[in-house]
Amino acid sequence: MRKYVALGDSYAATADITDVYGPVLCLRSRGSYPNRLVAALAPQTFVDNTCSGAVARELAAKQFDGLDAQTDLVTVTMGWNDLDLLGTLGPCLAVSLLETPFTPVGNPCERQFTGTGADTLAARVENEARPAVAGALRAIRDRAPNAVIVAVNYPSVLPATTADCGYATGVARADVPYVYRILRHISVMLLEEAAKLGATTVDANAVTGHDGCQPAARRWVEPLISATTTIPLHPNPRGAQAVADLVRAALDE
């Protein structure tokens, strides 16, 4: 392989924040899934343009300089930041802690976004995130016409059904299914748009039993109080390796 270019946000950039390089705020970890792929694939050239906080609508301006006709492989993870999920979900998640300061219960986020009878957050996935992701994927194809493009979505932060995680993820018990569905919606949307361009898709989000509510030895994503040197609510080294393995398997198909 001549050249591999890694693109995307913190779920692509981060794993172990004690071993980072590049721009400080990007938090690019040498333990990230792209770096683990490099160790396995040994490309002649590796360009890591991943950066925490990246949004799809800005990728062309900030991450595409490494793409060209000599690029053989591109991996990309994007979409969640296009909804500013921390700013969007943060207030309603805080409500559950204020209402019941010792055991988060209720479903304040679901009530907030579906109280009118329509799911306004799901609508934003379609109206805001999907066009941005689709445009970024088309631009990747234009700039790297000979590359295998692999769209990699997000390992799940939450289980799919109601769960009492306490303060582990900050999500109230009855809100878990709703927040899971929104995060799943974005993850599936990325793969749908990638498939339209003939890209390879990796559904890390569909792998169950490794979310942030699981015991430390099993989870791929850390809870608010991390047991590893990982940003909370982001992949840990075990998760980064698991995603890299999923990408390798997809490339071998």
N, C-alpha and C positions, 0 to 999 in steps of 0.2 A: 504494500500500500504506500502510495506516494504522500498523500496529505489528508489529515483528519482535522476538521474544524468543529469545535464544540461551542454551541450557542445556548443561551437561555438564562434563567433566573437563579435564585438561590438554591432551588432543589437540584440544579445541575452543578452549581458552583461549590456547594458546601458539603462538608462531612466532618472533618476534625479541624476545628478552628485554631488549634495550637500549631498547625503546619500549613500556613497560608503563604501565598505569593501574589505578585501583581498589585494592582491598585488596592489600597487598603480597604476601602468601603465595599469592594466586590467580594471580599472573603472567599477568594478562590482557594480551595483546599487541595493539597496533593493527594488526599484520600477520596476525592469526589468520584462519581461514577465515570466521567470522561477520563480522568487520570488512570483509573483502574482498567479502562478499555485500552489505553495506550500501552500499559504494561503487558497486556495480552496480545494486542495486534501489532505492536512495534512499527507504527508508520514512520516514514522517513521524516516527515514534518508534522508537528502537532501545534495547532493554534487554539489556545483556550481563551475565548472571548466571553465566557460566562460571567455573569455579574449579579450579585444580590440586588433585588429591587427592580430588575429589568422588566419592562413591559413590551408586549408584542409590537405595539404601534411605534416604538422607538428603536427596535432592533436594527433596522436598516441604517440609521444614523450612527449607532454606537457599537455594533458588533459585526457588521458585514464586511469589514475591510479585508478579512482573511479569505473570503470566498473568491474563487476563480475557476477557470476551466480545468486546472490541474487538481482540484479538490476531488478526492475519491469518496470521502465519507463526511457526512454532517449529522450530528445529533443535536436535537433541540427540545427543550422543555420550556413551555411558556403558557400563559393564559390566566393564572390565578391573580397576578398583580394587576391585570387590566381591570379588575373590579375593586382594587384597593381593599382586599378582604379584611385586613386588620382594621382599617378605618370604617369599613362598612359594617362588619359584624361586631366590632368592639363595643359600641354603646349598648347593644341589646344583650351581649354576653355579660356586661357589667351589671345590667339590671337584675339578672338572676342572683348575683352575689349580694346586691343591695336588698332584694326582697327576702332572701333567706341566707344570711351570712355564713352559716355553718354547713349547710348541705344544699348545693345548687339544684333547684328543681324548677318545674314549669317549662314553658317553651316561649320565652320572650322574643326570640328571633323569628320563629315561625309566625307568631302573632303580628310582629311588626311588618313582615314582608308579604303576608297573605291576608291581612285583615280586611282588605277591600274585596276579597273574593278571587283576586288574581294574584299570582306570585310575581311581585315586581322585581325580585332579585333574579329569578329565573329568566325573566324578560330581559334583564340587563346582560345576562350571559349571551343571549341571542343577538341583541341589538348593539352591544358594545364590544364584548370580548370576541365573539365569532368573526365579525368583519376584520378586526385587527389581526387575529391569528391567521385568517385566510390570506390576508394581504402579505403578511410576513413570510408565510410559506411560499407563496408565488414568487416573492422577491428572492428567496433562497434558491429556488429552482432556476430563476433567470440568471443569477450570478454564478451558480455552480451547476451548469447543465449536465455534466457528466457524473455527478456525485450520487451515491446512494444516500438518500435523506431518511433519517430515522427519527420519528416523532416519539418522544418518551414522556408519558404523563406522570402523575404524581402518586407516589406511595401513599396509602390512605392514612390520614391522621386519626380517623374515627372508625369504629365499627358501623355496620349498616343499620343495626337495630338499637332500640333504647338501651342505654347502658349507664350505670352509675360510676362514672370515672372520678367522682369527687372533684377535687380541684386539678386533676391531672391535665386536662385540656382546656379548662375554663368554660366548657360547654355544659349547660344544664341538662339533666337527665332526659327530659322529654324533648329537648331540642336536638339531641344527637341524630335521630333519623333525618330531620330536616336539613341540618348543616351538612350531614353526610351526602344527602341527595344533591345539594348545590355544588359541593366539591366534586362529586362524581360527574355531574352535568358538565362542568368545565373540562374535566379530564377526558371524557368521552368526546366532547366537541373538538378538542385538539386532534384526536385520532381520526374523527370523521373528515375534518378538513384536510388532513394529511393524506388520507386514502384517496381523496378526489384527485390528487396530483400523482398518484401512484407511489407514494412514499411508503416505507416500511413503518409499521406501528408497533409500539410496545406498551401494553396495558398493565403497567405496574400497579395501578390503582385497583385492578380487579383481584389482585392477590390478597386473600383474607388472612386474618389471624396475626397480623404484624403491625397493627395500628398503635397509636400512642397510649391506648388504654391497657395494652398487654404488659406482662411482666418484662423486666429489663432484658432478660436473656432471649426473649422472643421478638421484641418489637424492632421495626425498621425506622420508625419515626419517634423522636423523643417527646415526652410531655413537657409541661411548663417547667417542671423541676427535672432537669436532665441528669441522667446517670452517667453520661459521657461528655467529652469536650465537644459538644455539638450545640448549635443554636436551638433553643426550644422550638418544638413544632416543626422540626426539619429532620432530614435523614441523618441517622448516625452511621458510623463506619460499616456496621453490618448491613444497613439498608443500602448504602452506596454500592457495596459489593454485590448485593442481591440484584440491584438494578443493572449493574454492569453485566452480570451473568444473563439476565433476561435479554439484554441487547445483543450479546454474543450469540445466544441461541437463535434470535430472530435473524441475525446476519447469516447464520449457518443453514437456514431453511431454504 
